[in-house]
C-alpha cells in the first residue's frame, strides 16, 4: 500500500500523534491506533519504490494526524535515495 493510501485509510480514525524532544530523546506518543498508523506508514514507505521519502508535519501536509502540542514532523527516508548514488538525502 502506498503511504498516501495509508494516510487516507486512517484519516477518519482520530489519530493524534505527539512528537517532541526532551533530554536528547525523540518521543513519539499516541494511542494504539496512532502507533499502528505510524507502523503501517513505515512499512508502506519501505515498499514504495516510486519515491524514497515521505513526510507529514504538524503545520503542513498531514497535520490532521498530529496533536496540537506536537513539536516535530516525521520524514521517512529509504536509502539508497532514488537517483542519488551516495544513497543518502543531502541535509541543509
Helices and strands as residue ranges (DSSP letters): H 3-10, E 18-22, E 25-29, H 32-47, E 53-56, G 63-65, E 74-77
